[in-house]
Each structure stands twice: as structure tokens, then as C-alpha cells.
Amino acid sequence: NTYKDTVSNEMSKTIAGLYRDGIEEISAIAEKKKKNVRAQAIAKEIFSLSREDAIRVTSAILKSNDEKVWIDLNAVVTAPYLDMGGKPFIPIAAGSGAMMYKGVFDGNGVTISNLSVHSDFLESKAYVYGQNVGMFGAISGGTVKNLILDNVDIQAHGQVQDYLASANSFVSTGAIVGWLNSGTIEGCYVSGNVDTYKKGQAVGGIVGTAFNGTIKNTLSVATIKVAGDNAFVGGIAGRVKSGTVKIESSVYDGSLLQNTGNDGAMGGLVGLVTSKVSIVDGYYDSDAATGGVGTVDASGSVIGDNTGVGNSVVNQEEYVCLLNKGTWNNGSCTGAKTNVWSKHTNITNQGITKDSNGNILYVINFDANGGSFPTGVSVVSKELRLGEPINTQGLDNPNPTSNSMVFSNKWSFSKNGEPENLGNAYKPVTIYAYWNKAYKITFLSEPGYFPDGTLQKEIWVEEGKPIEIDFELPTEYKSDGKKFYFGGWINSAGNPVQVLGAASQETSFYAAWTDAPTFNVVFDNQDHGTAPQAQQVLDKE
């Protein structure tokens, strides 16, 4: 009853592409590994390539809650950008927990926009699908990382009695996952809206209900509205129910957390704690919530009594330093172990932040790549909205740090790559200055001199560009009573050079000198007096 029986480990590592009409390929079925007809039927049903234009890693073949199915496939988002178009989306591992995701899902930092998960639609497919609502329904032992969800529309309109007889359970709603039984959520970003109503809700910006596991380096700017009694709302997690959950380096920076029901609670990070939670470097907007943890019941505890830090402005250098595991002292940060967080228009996670309207912004870094910008820094940044053209408008060109570099006015997506079309902003990127080579061209005048008295001149010429002299040429010199005129240049082989050509390597040119004429001057006194002696006179003297 596990997909390890149906899919080989080797095949599970196959990259699965994601496409506009849904994540249609988490198939990677290893035909030779199918154990029996039932395993084959499960594989064919759940991992079929296309079903109703939405994500299909769920199936109506589960007949009872007694049958546990572990989805043990790994996937990586390979598309440059995904617009889900608001189409109805069935969560990966949907339902009441009979199916749980156990693989590694790497969002690869790719923006997935307009994800729509509505419990009304889910219930029309299988009634229990409405209990755990999010991109993932339930995760046990799995990892979701680098998942960027922009402008989600998550709606849960059921109550737990609709799905289970247990009055102690909740409808769990989180943009990333409804129910985190165990596992890791790391490096994820969420914006958009999460709305629920009816009794018994656990609603979080990242996770609905967490039993065990780790939530770290996550940023939610989602607006969360909850209407219904006995509902618990958190900017990161709605409820920590059992086991130990660690929330580390995570921030809620949304504009609204709202809970209008009775007998519930709301926190900037966690709504309700009934077991153990550890909060390390957690921050939340104090305009959205008055405390980091809403309620801790008699069976629950907050390890170290750290409920997070609330501030009306979380976009602070100090918080960024601590989120990156650094030490803040006297206004400066030292010893940061990561660079996940940064300060831009708003607090930024892995180069992703929001504008004043909550829309996603990407930090585009321009790296001088061995050069330096006029301000003396090696990297400058600008923030662009989704789909905006990437350009250098408003940025100064980098300056070379050695004579052998000439800026090409071109950029590359890799440090040693070729120039590329920068395209549009769909994720945070670093773009590197592309430098052309320049070669030193040396001109030597010895044994003569240049007009300024020097023996050597050097110029640097960009590869492929013509060698052009920008200094005053030597003209003449005298030695041992003789005079010599400059006669052009010769190369290292002693051959005259008529055209200096284009720069392709370091090259030296040598001055060619020719003897100046010497004239014999005789003075004729025309038979009057004594004539001066004859003289040898140099040309032009």
C-alpha cells in the first residue's frame, strides 16, 4: 500500500515538469516495479498525466480511512513560470490523511501564480477532500522547499463534522499544506488570500495544523480571514496539535489576520498550541496581531517562552541579521550563517518581497563580476514586478578593476557565461557583468626617446578592436654626433609594420630609426679675407 512498491527509487528522482494546466507529470512510473494488478491500478489512476486540467495526485479509489497511501515521489518545478489561472486545483495528497505526501517537492524558486483551492470543488470530487486544504493536503515525512505561491485563493467552507466523527479534529487550511503530520517546510513564500468559515478551523499562512516537523525560512504576506466559532488563526501555522514543532526564521508580514468567530484565538505566528512549539527568530507585523501565539492550552507549551517578536515594521536590519543567524551588536551584523533574508522595500526572503499593495516583487541583483560600481560596491539591486522586463535603466555601468577588463554593456545569467537576453522577471536572479578582454600593447622607442623623454608607452586595447595610438610619436634623437629620424614601427621579428592591426594578444612594437643626412658646408671667401673652416652639419640644423 505504499508507492515505494510501485515506483523505483531511481525513477522517483526523475524531474517532473510543471505546466500551465496543472502539475501533470509526477508520473515517473517504473513499469517493471509494479508488484500486482492493484498497484498497477493505483499508479495508473493517481499518476495519470492529465485530469480535468488540474493537479492530479489524488484518487477516488481510496475506499476507507484504514488504507494509508504514501506518495513517495520527488519532483522539481522546471518551468520558468506557472500561471495556474485560478483553475480548480485538487491538493497533492488530498483528503483526511489517508493519503500523505512523503517525497521531496522542490519548487526551485519558480513563481506559481493564481493557485485556487476551494473546498466546495474538492467535496464535489470526494467529500473528505475538504478537510485538509492547501497546495498539499497532508504531508508525513516529506519536504516542500523553495515553493513560491503568488496570489493564492484558498477557501475552506466546511466543518470537521462534515468529514469525520471526531469532535477533536479541525478543518486544517494552509496555503502550502493543510496538515503537516511530520516533515519540513522550508524556503517558501505565500501571498494572496486565505478565507474560511464554519466551526472548528485551524488556519495558517503556511500550515493549517502541525503535529511534528520544522517550518523554517518561510514568509507569508497573505491576508487571512476566518469566520466561525472555535477557529484558530496564525500568520505561519493555525494550530500546533501534538508532538514538537519548530518554527525557525519565519515571518508574517501580511496586512490582515482576522478572526470574527467565538471561542477561538489568533497569533502573529501560531493560533493555538496544544503540544510543544519552539519559536526561534520568528517575527510578525504587530498591526495584524497583538501577540505571536494566540492561545497555549493546559497541555501545551512554548519552549523557552519565546513567542516571537512583533513590530509594526518587521523590515529592519536587526531582524534580517537575526533571521540569517547573525549577531547584532551596536548597529552592525556579524557572523551571519545564511543570506536568505535581506532588507529591501519590505523584508525579503530569498530575493522575494512585496510592494505596498501586497504584490510580489523580485530582487534582481546586478553583479559587477570582478569590477566595481561607481559607489564602490560589487553588487547593486533593483526590484521588479512579476513579468517586468529586466533592464539596467537607472543603474550606472560597472567600472573595471584592472586594465585588462572592458565593460561590454552586456550581461549574463552565469558568472562565466556568454551575453544573454535578460528577458522578464519571473524569479529572483543574479545577473553578471560581461567583460571583454583587453590586451597590453607596448611601444618602445629605445635608443631614442618619446617627446616627453620616456622610452616606453603602453596602451590597453579591447580584443578585436583596432590598435590606435593616442600619444605623441617620437621624432628624432642624436647620439655620438649623429642624428636619427623615427621611421615607423617594427615587430619582434624585426619586420616593418605598416598597419598595427587589431588586438588579439599582448604585443610589443619597436621604433625603427634611420640616419639623418649630414651635409658638408664649405665657406668661400671670394678672395677676400680668411674663410671659416668647412663644417659637417646635420640635417635641418
N, C-alpha and C positions, 0 to 999 in steps of 0.2 A: 504493500500500500504506500510505498514511497517512490518518488520519481528517480531515486538512485537506482531503482530496479529497472527503470525504463530508459534512462539516459546515461551514457557513459560519462565518467569524469572528464575525459578528454573533450568530448563533444560539448559538455556543459560550459567549457571555457570559450566556445566559439562566440565571436562577437555577433550580437543580434542587432540589426538595424532598426531604427525607428522612423516611421514615415508619417506624412500629414494625416492620413486617415486612421491613424492609431498605431500602437506598437504591435505590428503584425507579425514580427518574427521574434518570438522567443521559442522557436520550434526546436531546431537543432536535435531532432530525434535520431538516436542511433538505432537504425533498423535491426542490427544484429544483436542488440542488447535487450530486445523485447522478450520478456520471460513467458508471457502467455497471452491468451486472447483478451483477458480483462485488461492487462497492462497496455496492450496494443489499443484497445478501445479508449482507455483513459488518455493515452498520449495523442491519439488522433482527435479526440474531442476537445481537449483543453488546449492543445498546441496547434490547432488548425490555423492556417495563415491569415484568413480574413473572415471576420464575422461581424456583420452589422456596422461596419465602418468604425469600430471602436476597439479598445484593448480587450483581447480575449484570452485571458489566462485563467478563466473560470469556467465552470461547467455545471449543468443541471443534473449530471449523472450521480452526484452525491445524494444518496438516499437517506442517510441518517447522520446525526452528530457523532455517532460512535466511530465513524470511519475517518481517521486522520489521514490527510494527504499533505505531504511536504513537497513544496515546489523548490527543487534544489538546482535550479538552473541559474547561471550567471549571464549577465547582459551588460552591454555598453552602448550608450547612445552614440551613434555615428553620424547622424545628420548634422548639418551646420546650424539648423534652427528648426523648431517644430511649432506649428500653429495648429492646436487641436480643434480650433474653430468652434468651440462651445458644443461640440457634438456629445451626445450621451456617452459616458465612459463608465465601464464596469471595472472596479478596482482589481488590481492583481491580488489574488488570494482573497476574494470577496467572501462574505458570509459571517457566520457566528464563530469562526475559528476552526471549523472542520478542515479548512484548507489554510495553510500558513506558508508564507514565503521564507525560504531558508538559504537562498543563494546570495550573491553579491550583485547589486544593481548599481552601476556606475553611470551617473548622469553626465559625466565628462564635462561639466560646466556649461552644457548646451542649454539654452533657454527653451523651455516648453511653455508656450503661452495658451491661455484660454482653455485650461482644463476644466471640464464641467462634470461634477459628480453629484447627482441628485438621488436621494433615497427613493423618491417616487418611481423613478425609472428603474432603479435597481430592484425594487419589490415587484415590478412587473415582469422581471426575468426570473427571479427566485426570491421568495419573500424574506428569507433570512439575510439576503444581501444588504438589507438596510441597517443591520446592527453595527457594523464597523465600516465607517465611511471615510474615504480618502483616496489618494492615488493607489495606496496599498490598503487592503482590508486588514490583514493580520500578518505579523512578522514574528517568527520564532527562530532565533539563532542566525538570522540573516543580517545583511548590511546594506544600507542605502546611503550612498555618498555622492557628493558633488551634483545634487539634483536641484535644478533651478526652476521653480514654478512661478510664472508671472501671470498675474490677473486670474487667479483661480476663482471658480464659482462652486463652492461646496455647500450643499444644502442637505440637512437631515431632519426629516419631519415625522419620524416615528418615535415610539417609546418602547422600552425594553420588553414590556409585557406583550408587545406585538410579535416578538421574535422568540422569547424564552419565558419559561415559567418562573425563573428565579427573580425575586424582587430585589436581590442584592446586586444584580448586574446593571450596567448602564448601556445606553447607546453611545458609542465612542466615535468621535469625529475629530480628525486632524488632517491638515492638508497633505502631509506626507503619508501618515499611516493612522488608521483608526485605533488599532490595538497593537502595541508593542509588547508582546509576551516576553521576549528577550531579544538581544541583538544590539546593533549600533546604527544610529542616525548621525551622519557626520557631514559637515560642509554643505548644508542645504540652505536654500533661500526661498521664502514664500511671500508673495504679495497677492492682493485681491480681497475676496470676501468669503467669510465662513458664517453661515446662518443656520440656526437650528431652533426648533420649538418642540414642545411637549415635555412631559415629565421624565426625569432620570437621564440627564445628558452629561457627558464628560467631553469637553470641547477645548482643543488647544490649537495654537497657531502652527505647531509642528506635529504633535502627537495628541491623540484623544486620551487614551488610557495607557499607562506604562506599568508593567509588572516588574520586570528586571531589564537591565540594559543601560546603555550610555547614549546620551544626546549631547553632542559637542560641536562647537563652531557652527552653530545654526543662527540664522537671523530671520525673524518674522516681522513683517510690516503689515500683515493682514489686518483688516477690520473684522472683528468678531462680534456678532450679535446673537444673543441667546434669549429666548423667551420660553419659560417653562419652569415649573417648580422642581426643586431638588436637582438643580443643574450647577455644574462646577466648571469654571472657565479659567484658563491660564494662557498667557501670551505664548508660552512654549508647550506646556502639557496641561491638559484639563485635570487629570487625576493620576496620582501615583498610588496604586492599589495594594500591591504585595511585593515581597522581595525588596531589593535595593536598587534604586535608580540614581544614576549620576548625571547631573546636568552641569556641563562644563563649558566655559567660554561661549555663552549663548546670550542673545539679546532679543528683547521685544521692543521694537521701535515703531509700532503702529500707532494710529491716531485714535483708535476706539476699541475698548473692551467693554461690552455691555451685557449685563445680566439682569433682566427685569422680573425674573421669577422669584418665588419664595423658597426659603429653606435651602438656599444654595450658597455659593461663595465664589469669589473672583480674586485672582492674583496676577501680578505682572508677569510671573514666570509659571507658577503652578496654582491651580484652583483648589484642589483637595489632596491631602496626604493622609493615607490610612496605613502606611508601612514606613519605609525609610527612604529618605531622599537626601542626596548630597549635592549641594549647590556650590560650585566653585567658579568665581568670576562670572556671575550672572547679573545682567543689567536690564532695566526696563524703564519705560517712559512713565514718570510719576504722574503725568497728566492723564494717563489712561488707567492707572490703578494706584491705590494707596499703599499697597504692600506687595512684596514679592511672592508670598504664599498666602492664599485666601484663608484656608482652614486646615489645622492639623488636629485630627480627632484623637481619642484616648489611646488608640493602638498605633498611632503614627508618630514619627519623629523626624526632625530636620537635623542632620548630623552637623555638629558644630554650631547650631543655631544660626547658620548663615542662610538668610532668606533672599539674598541678592541685594543689589543697590538700585534704588530708584532715584531718578533725576529728570527734571523737565527737559534737559538736554543731555542725551547719552553720547553725543558726538564730541567726545573730549579726548585729548591726547593721553591723559592719565588712564582712562578706561581702555583705550586702544593698547596702551603699554601692558596693562594687566591682563587683558584678553590674550595678548601674544606671549604671556608667561614671562614678562619682563619685571624689572624692579623700578618703581617710580620714586625718585628722590630729588628734591629741590628743583622741580620743574623739568627734569630730564629722565629719559628712559634708558636703562642699561640691561644687558643680559637677556633681551628678548629671544625666546627659543623658536618662535614662528613669525611669519609675516602675513598671517591670514587676515588680520584686521588692520584697517587704516582709517584715517580721518579725511573725508572729502566734503561734499555738500552735506551729506549725512554719514553716520557711521557705516563703514563699508566692510563687507565680508567677501574675501576672495575677489575683490575688484567689482563687487556688485553693491549698489546702493539705490536710493530712491530720490526722486525730485520732490518739490514741495507738494505735489498732488499725489504722491504715492506711486508714481510710475517708475519703472525700472530704469536705472542708469548704469552704464558700463564705464569703468575706468580704463581708458586706453593709455598705456604707457609708451612714451617715445624714448628709446634708449640711444644715447649718443654713440654707443658701441665702440668705445675706445677714445672717443672725442669728448668734448665738454660744451655744454650750452653756455651762452654769454653770462648767465648768472653764476656760473661755476659748478653747477650740478651736472650729474651724468644722466639723470632721468627726469623728464617733465611729463605731466599727465594732463589729460582733458577728459571730461565726462560727456558721453554721447547717449542719446536715447536709442531705444530699440529701432534698428533699421536705418539710422542716420549714416550718411556717407562718412567714412573715415578720411580725414584730411588734416593737413598741418596748418590750416588757417589760424592765424593768431600766434603761431609759435615761431621763434627765431631759429634759424638754422644752427646746427652744432658747429663748433669750431674744431679744427684738427689739433691734436696734441703733439704731433710730430710733422716734420716737413714731408714725410712720405705719404701723407694722407690728403686726399682732396675730396670734399663732400660732393656727391653726385646728384644731390637733390632727389634721391630715390631712397626707398625704404624696403625692408624685407621682414617677413614674419619669423625668420630664424637668424641667429647671430652670424652665421657664416653662409647664409643663403644668397640667392640671386634676387635682384629687384622684382617686386610683385605689385600687382594692382591691389590697393588696400581694401577695396570693396566697402561693405556696410558693417555696422556694429551689431553683432548678434551674441557676443560674449566678451568678457574682458580679455584683452590681448596685450602683449608687449611687441612693439614694432622697433626694429633695429635700423639705425642709420647705415646706409650702404656707402662705403668709402672706396673710391678708386685709388689705385696705386699711383704714386709719383716717384720719379727716379731723379737722382742727383746727377746733374750734368756739370762737369768741371772743365774750366778753360784755364790753361796755364800759359803764361807769357814768357817765361824764362828762356833765354838770358835777358830778355828785355823786361819792360815794365808796362803796366797799365797807366793811364794818365794820372791816377791818384797815387802812384808809387807802389802799388801792390803787385804781387807776382801771380795771384790766382783769383779767379771768380767762380762762384758756384750758383747755379740756379736749379730749382726743382720743377719738373715738368710732368704733368699728368700723362699717364700711359696713353699712347696713341695720339697725343696732341703734338703739333709741330714744335720743334725746338726753336725758340725765338730769343734773340739776345736783347736784354734790357739794360745793358751797361755800355759805357763808352769804350770803344775798341782801342787797343794800343796803336801807336803810330810809328814811333822810331826810337832808337836808342844809340848811344855811342859807346865804343869800347876800344881802347888801345889806339886812339886816333882815327878810328874808322866809324862810319855811320851805317846804320842798318834800318831798312824800312820794313814795316809789317806787310806781309804778303798773303794773308789768309790763314786758314787752319789746315792742319794735317791730323790724321788719326794715329792710333797707337802703332799702326804698321808703317807709318811714315808716308802714307799716300795722301795727296791733296784732297780736300773735301770741298766740293762745290756747293752741295746742299746739305744742311745739317740733319735733315730728315725728321722723323717722329721718334718720341721717347719710347724705348722698349726695354731698356736696361740701363744700369749705371754706365756712363760713358765719359771719357776724357778726350778733349781736343787740345792740340798744342799749336802755339803760334809758329808760323813759318816766316823767317826773316831773310831778306835779300840785301846784298851790299848796295849801299848808295853810291852813285858815281862820284869820283874825285876829279877835280879839274885842275890842270896846271896853268897858273896865271903868270904871264911874263910882262914886265913893265918896260916899255920902250921910251927912252928919254928924248928921242928925236934929236939926238946930237946936242942936247943941252943938259948940262949937269950930270949928276950921277943917278942912275935908275935904281930903284929898290930891287932887292933880290927876287928871283922867281919864287912863287909860293904854290903849295898844294892846298886847294880849297875844296871843302866838302860841298856836296850838292845843297843848294838853297841857303848857303852861308856866304 
